[in-house]
Amino acid sequence: MPEPTPLAKKIAELNKLRADPNSGDTTPALRRALVDRSQRVVAKAAELCSELSKSELVPDLLNAYQRMFTDPVKQDPSCLAKTAIAAALVGLDCQDIEAYRQGIKYQQHEPVWGGEKDTAAQLRAVCAAGMVGCATCMEAITTFADLLADPCKQARIGAARAIASFGHWEGVPLLRLKLLSGDPDAEVLGACCTALMDLAPDEGVELVIQLLSSGDTEVRIQAALALGQSRNSQAFDPLRSLWQTEHDVSVRSILLTCIGLLRSTESREFLLSLIRGTDGTAAADAIRALAPYRMMEELSQQVERAVQESGSRRLRRAFEDEFKI
């Protein structure tokens, strides 16, 4: 076995700190790691600062953060350390708004095959989350609006999630505008759907349901997932209707998962009816959709009885795989 590299040894030593986070050596070790020349060591140290709740190291994290903006492409390629530090600051509830302002406006263009790539999109998304806790309503909403128009998908997703976390009604029109105007990436629309359902479930559900009629399959899936996760009682009939008219087998499977996420009596009864039905593929998908509730003894017994009554080996295997873990 080859000898571990010096970098691997440093990372391994840092990981050992988890075993005894209250040791007198932990804080000094993390402090030393935050001034290491390797961005990976700094990133690992930042991760552990948050994980071990080392709020006393916030000044060290801020110093390391600033250092990574000097000759950044060489010192911190892909923004690995800056993003990890920003995430640690958010996790430690740091209220240094200037650090988040700096990161949310930052771009780092690095050469890639055929051109260049902005590697700071995730940093901008993380800093948006940081601004939730310390920005005024006007600054936060303005910043999130700008970020919803960011060229990079990760930043736009981060903006939607930050709007939901911010929890102010003023974010609702931003989300509605984005959903109505569209986005080239369905995942962004999915994040906006989820955020809208979090902030304004009664007012937002109708707009999200409308997206179930999109001609883009991925948009339909993202809207369905947001509706399922919302557990909104108005979502069951539209999701069932879409499942009944959908022809793509893989999409039908996802839709049943979304129906299962609703956790309502009518959604469970519908899935049980499919297990008792004649469509083997739908029955197997329904079993998987109900699997997250395997610890509910009564429901588990209902599923097992329906499988036994079917006499299907395929369904028996599906039940064993999903419910007997």
Backbone torsions as a table, in degrees:
resi	resn	phi	psi	omega
1	MET	NA	130.4	-177.7
2	PRO	-65.9	150.5	178.4
3	GLU	-67.6	134.3	178.6
4	PRO	-60.1	144.7	178.1
5	THR	-70.6	160.2	176.3
6	PRO	-55.1	-38.6	178.9
7	LEU	-63.7	-45.5	-179.9
8	ALA	-61.4	-37.9	178.4
9	LYS	-64.3	-42.3	179.5
10	LYS	-63.1	-43.2	179.5
11	ILE	-64.3	-41.3	179.4
12	ALA	-63.0	-40.6	179.0
13	GLU	-64.4	-39.0	177.9
14	LEU	-66.1	-41.2	179.6
15	ASN	-61.7	-28.9	179.1
16	LYS	-66.2	-20.4	-178.3
17	LEU	-64.5	-22.1	178.6
18	ARG	-63.0	-28.3	-175.9
19	ALA	-66.0	-32.5	-178.3
20	ASP	-143.9	73.5	-174.0
21	PRO	-64.0	-20.6	-178.5
22	ASN	-93.2	4.8	177.8
23	SER	-62.7	148.4	178.8
24	GLY	-66.2	-14.3	-179.8
25	ASP	-88.0	-15.2	-171.4
26	THR	-65.4	-53.2	-177.9
27	THR	-61.5	-46.9	177.3
28	PRO	-60.5	-37.8	-179.9
29	ALA	-64.6	-41.6	178.6
30	LEU	-68.3	-37.7	178.7
31	ARG	-62.5	-42.3	177.9
32	ARG	-65.1	-39.8	-178.1
33	ALA	-65.7	-32.2	-178.3
34	LEU	-70.3	-13.7	175.8
35	VAL	-108.2	10.5	179.5
36	ASP	-66.2	154.2	179.9
37	ARG	-72.5	-24.5	-176.9
38	SER	-84.1	127.6	177.2
39	GLN	-62.1	-31.3	-178.2
40	ARG	-70.6	-37.7	176.4
41	VAL	-66.3	-43.5	178.6
42	VAL	-61.3	-44.2	-179.4
43	ALA	-62.7	-43.1	178.6
44	LYS	-64.0	-42.1	178.8
45	ALA	-62.1	-41.7	178.9
46	ALA	-62.7	-44.0	177.7
47	GLU	-56.6	-43.9	-178.5
48	LEU	-72.1	-32.5	176.3
49	CYS	-57.7	-42.9	179.0
50	SER	-71.8	-46.1	-177.7
51	GLU	-60.4	-38.3	-177.1
52	LEU	-96.1	8.4	176.6
53	SER	56.2	46.1	-179.8
54	LYS	-89.3	70.1	-177.7
55	SER	-64.6	-22.9	179.1
56	GLU	-66.9	-13.3	-179.5
57	LEU	-96.5	7.7	177.6
58	VAL	-55.3	-44.8	177.1
59	PRO	-59.3	-37.0	178.2
60	ASP	-67.8	-38.4	177.6
61	LEU	-64.1	-42.6	179.4
62	LEU	-64.4	-38.7	176.9
63	ASN	-64.2	-43.7	179.2
64	ALA	-64.2	-38.5	178.9
65	TYR	-58.9	-49.6	-179.6
66	GLN	-63.6	-37.3	-179.4
67	ARG	-62.0	-32.8	-177.0
68	MET	-74.8	-7.0	176.0
69	PHE	-90.9	-2.9	177.3
70	THR	-92.8	122.8	-175.2
71	ASP	47.3	55.7	-166.9
72	PRO	-65.2	-36.6	-177.7
73	VAL	-65.3	-35.4	178.8
74	LYS	-80.9	-44.6	-173.8
75	GLN	-81.2	-31.7	-177.1
76	ASP	-140.2	65.5	178.5
77	PRO	-60.5	143.2	-178.6
78	SER	66.7	9.6	178.8
79	CYS	57.3	29.8	-176.6
80	LEU	-59.7	-51.0	-176.5
81	ALA	-72.1	-43.3	-179.3
82	LYS	-60.0	-42.0	-179.6
83	THR	-67.2	-42.0	178.9
84	ALA	-64.4	-39.8	179.4
85	ILE	-66.4	-45.0	179.5
86	ALA	-60.4	-41.2	178.5
87	ALA	-63.3	-38.5	177.7
88	ALA	-65.8	-40.6	178.4
89	LEU	-62.3	-41.1	176.8
90	VAL	-63.7	-45.2	-179.1
91	GLY	-63.1	-29.7	179.7
92	LEU	-93.0	9.3	177.6
93	ASP	57.8	40.5	176.5
94	CYS	-69.4	134.8	-176.7
95	GLN	-104.0	19.5	-179.1
96	ASP	-78.4	90.5	-174.0
97	ILE	-64.9	-28.6	-179.6
98	GLU	-63.3	-35.7	177.9
99	ALA	-63.4	-41.2	179.8
100	TYR	-72.1	-38.6	176.3
101	ARG	-60.5	-41.0	-179.5
102	GLN	-62.8	-46.4	-177.2
103	GLY	-71.3	-33.7	-174.9
104	ILE	-73.6	-19.3	177.6
105	LYS	-99.6	-4.3	-169.4
106	TYR	-83.6	140.2	172.2
107	GLN	-128.1	143.2	178.6
108	GLN	-133.5	100.1	-177.1
109	HIS	-89.6	123.3	-177.2
110	GLU	-123.0	147.0	-178.9
111	PRO	-68.5	135.3	173.1
112	VAL	-134.5	171.8	-179.2
113	TRP	-59.2	120.2	177.2
114	GLY	88.0	4.7	179.1
115	GLY	161.5	-131.7	179.5
116	GLU	-145.4	163.1	-176.9
117	LYS	-137.4	138.3	174.0
118	ASP	-82.1	113.4	-175.4
119	THR	-96.6	7.6	-175.6
120	ALA	-99.5	9.2	-175.7
121	ALA	-60.9	-43.3	-179.6
122	GLN	-67.9	-33.6	175.7
123	LEU	-60.9	-43.4	178.9
124	ARG	-62.6	-40.0	179.2
125	ALA	-64.2	-43.0	180.0
126	VAL	-65.0	-42.1	-179.5
127	CYS	-67.4	-28.6	173.4
128	ALA	-62.2	-41.8	176.8
129	ALA	-62.4	-36.4	178.8
130	GLY	-66.3	-35.9	-178.4
131	MET	-69.1	-19.7	179.2
132	VAL	-55.4	-37.3	-173.7
133	GLY	-89.7	-6.2	-173.5
134	CYS	-142.8	-3.0	-179.6
135	ALA	-93.7	154.1	172.5
136	THR	-68.5	163.2	-178.8
137	CYS	-59.6	-46.3	-177.6
138	MET	-63.3	-45.6	-179.7
139	GLU	-64.2	-44.1	-178.1
140	ALA	-62.3	-49.6	-177.3
141	ILE	-63.6	-40.2	177.4
142	THR	-63.2	-43.8	179.6
143	THR	-63.6	-43.8	-179.5
144	PHE	-66.4	-34.5	177.0
145	ALA	-62.7	-45.4	177.4
146	ASP	-60.3	-42.1	-175.8
147	LEU	-70.4	-27.3	176.1
148	LEU	-65.5	-18.3	177.9
149	ALA	-103.4	10.3	-179.0
150	ASP	-61.5	144.3	178.9
151	PRO	-64.2	-21.5	-174.3
152	CYS	-100.2	133.9	-177.4
153	LYS	-57.4	-44.9	-176.0
154	GLN	-60.0	-36.6	-179.8
155	ALA	-69.0	-39.9	179.8
156	ARG	-66.3	-39.9	176.4
157	ILE	-63.3	-42.7	177.9
158	GLY	-60.0	-37.4	178.5
159	ALA	-63.4	-45.2	179.9
160	ALA	-61.7	-43.7	180.0
161	ARG	-66.6	-36.7	178.7
162	ALA	-67.0	-38.6	177.6
163	ILE	-60.4	-42.4	178.3
164	ALA	-64.7	-43.6	-179.6
165	SER	-66.1	-35.2	-179.4
166	PHE	-61.1	-38.2	170.8
167	GLY	75.1	15.8	-179.6
168	HIS	-98.4	141.2	-179.3
169	TRP	-58.2	-28.1	-178.8
170	GLU	-59.3	-19.4	178.6
171	GLY	-77.0	-18.0	-176.2
172	VAL	-62.0	-48.5	178.8
173	PRO	-59.7	-34.5	177.6
174	LEU	-61.5	-45.1	-178.8
175	LEU	-66.5	-42.3	179.3
176	ARG	-62.9	-43.0	179.3
177	LEU	-60.7	-43.8	-179.2
178	LYS	-63.9	-42.2	-179.7
179	LEU	-67.2	-37.3	-178.7
180	LEU	-76.3	-32.1	-179.9
181	SER	-85.8	-21.3	175.6
182	GLY	89.8	173.7	179.2
183	ASP	-154.0	145.7	179.4
184	PRO	-67.1	-14.5	-179.2
185	ASP	-118.4	121.9	-177.3
186	ALA	-62.9	-29.7	-179.1
187	GLU	-63.7	-33.8	176.5
188	VAL	-64.8	-44.4	178.6
189	LEU	-64.0	-35.9	176.9
190	GLY	-63.1	-41.7	177.7
191	ALA	-64.2	-37.8	178.2
192	CYS	-68.5	-39.4	176.6
193	CYS	-60.2	-47.1	-179.7
194	THR	-62.3	-43.3	179.7
195	ALA	-64.3	-41.6	-180.0
196	LEU	-64.5	-41.1	179.0
197	MET	-67.4	-29.3	175.9
198	ASP	-70.6	-44.6	-173.9
199	LEU	-79.9	-40.4	-174.0
200	ALA	-143.1	70.3	-174.3
201	PRO	-59.3	-41.1	-177.7
202	ASP	-72.5	-40.2	-178.7
203	GLU	-79.7	-28.4	-173.9
204	GLY	-89.8	-20.2	-172.1
205	VAL	-62.4	-36.0	-178.5
206	GLU	-63.5	-42.5	179.7
207	LEU	-66.5	-41.4	179.6
208	VAL	-66.1	-38.5	177.2
209	ILE	-61.4	-36.4	178.8
210	GLN	-59.7	-33.8	-179.1
211	LEU	-69.2	-14.9	175.2
212	LEU	-66.1	-15.7	178.9
213	SER	-95.8	5.3	-179.0
214	SER	-60.3	147.1	175.4
215	GLY	-75.8	-8.7	179.2
216	ASP	-95.1	117.9	-177.3
217	THR	-58.5	-41.9	-178.2
218	GLU	-65.1	-35.2	176.9
219	VAL	-66.1	-42.3	177.9
220	ARG	-59.5	-42.4	-179.7
221	ILE	-64.3	-45.3	-178.9
222	GLN	-63.5	-41.1	177.7
223	ALA	-64.5	-40.7	179.8
224	ALA	-64.1	-41.7	178.6
225	LEU	-62.8	-42.2	179.0
226	ALA	-63.1	-40.4	179.0
227	LEU	-66.5	-42.3	178.9
228	GLY	-62.1	-45.7	-178.9
229	GLN	-67.1	-24.5	-179.1
230	SER	-73.9	-23.3	-175.6
231	ARG	56.8	27.7	179.6
232	ASN	-74.1	130.9	-175.6
233	SER	-63.4	-23.0	-179.9
234	GLN	-77.5	-7.7	-173.2
235	ALA	-84.6	-21.0	-172.0
236	PHE	-61.9	-53.7	-176.1
237	ASP	-59.9	-45.6	177.2
238	PRO	-62.3	-38.6	179.3
239	LEU	-68.0	-41.8	178.0
240	ARG	-63.8	-42.3	179.7
241	SER	-62.5	-42.0	178.4
242	LEU	-64.3	-41.7	178.1
243	TRP	-59.9	-39.7	-177.1
244	GLN	-68.4	-26.7	-177.7
245	THR	-102.2	-11.4	-178.0
246	GLU	-75.4	135.8	-178.5
247	HIS	-100.7	-25.7	-178.0
248	ASP	-72.5	121.1	-175.1
249	VAL	-61.4	-41.8	-178.2
250	SER	-67.2	-37.4	178.2
251	VAL	-68.6	-39.0	177.9
252	ARG	-60.2	-39.5	178.5
253	SER	-62.5	-43.9	179.2
254	ILE	-63.7	-39.8	-179.4
255	LEU	-63.6	-37.3	176.4
256	LEU	-67.0	-36.0	174.5
257	THR	-60.7	-41.8	178.9
258	CYS	-63.8	-40.1	177.6
259	ILE	-64.2	-39.5	177.0
260	GLY	-62.8	-35.3	-179.2
261	LEU	-64.0	-21.3	-178.6
262	LEU	-64.0	-28.6	177.8
263	ARG	57.6	30.5	178.8
264	SER	-100.4	162.5	178.1
265	THR	-61.9	-44.1	-177.3
266	GLU	-67.3	-33.5	178.4
267	SER	-69.6	-40.7	178.4
268	ARG	-65.8	-41.4	179.5
269	GLU	-64.6	-37.4	178.1
270	PHE	-63.9	-45.5	-179.9
271	LEU	-65.4	-38.6	176.7
272	LEU	-63.9	-37.0	179.0
273	SER	-64.8	-32.1	177.5
274	LEU	-69.8	-36.5	178.5
275	ILE	-65.2	-33.4	179.3
276	ARG	-81.8	-9.0	-174.8
277	GLY	-81.6	-166.9	-174.3
278	THR	-103.1	-8.2	-179.4
279	ASP	-88.7	102.9	-175.7
280	GLY	-62.4	-38.3	-180.0
281	THR	-66.6	-45.4	178.1
282	ALA	-63.1	-38.2	-179.8
283	ALA	-64.0	-44.6	179.4
284	ALA	-64.7	-39.6	177.3
285	ASP	-64.6	-37.5	179.5
286	ALA	-65.8	-37.8	176.8
287	ILE	-61.2	-45.2	179.3
288	ARG	-65.0	-35.2	179.8
289	ALA	-67.7	-27.7	-180.0
290	LEU	-91.9	-8.8	-175.7
291	ALA	-58.3	-35.0	179.1
292	PRO	-59.5	-14.6	-177.6
293	TYR	-107.1	24.3	-177.2
294	ARG	-61.3	-23.4	-179.5
295	MET	-80.0	-8.0	174.6
296	MET	-83.3	102.7	-169.4
297	GLU	-56.7	-45.7	-177.3
298	GLU	-63.2	-44.0	179.7
299	LEU	-65.9	-43.0	178.3
300	SER	-57.4	-41.1	178.9
301	GLN	-66.8	-37.5	177.6
302	GLN	-63.5	-42.8	178.7
303	VAL	-63.9	-44.6	-178.8
304	GLU	-63.1	-40.6	177.9
305	ARG	-63.5	-42.4	179.5
306	ALA	-63.6	-38.2	177.9
307	VAL	-65.9	-43.6	179.4
308	GLN	-62.6	-41.3	179.9
309	GLU	-66.3	-28.1	179.9
310	SER	-70.1	-29.5	-177.5
311	GLY	68.7	13.8	-175.8
312	SER	-91.0	125.5	175.2
313	ARG	-65.9	-37.3	179.7
314	ARG	-59.3	-46.5	-179.4
315	LEU	-68.9	-34.7	176.8
316	ARG	-61.5	-43.2	178.6
317	ARG	-64.1	-42.6	179.6
318	ALA	-61.9	-41.1	179.3
319	PHE	-65.6	-44.2	178.8
320	GLU	-62.3	-40.5	-178.8
321	ASP	-66.8	-37.9	-172.0
322	GLU	-94.6	-31.3	-172.5
323	PHE	-107.7	-13.3	-176.3
324	LYS	-108.7	32.1	-179.2
325	ILE	-74.7	NA	NA
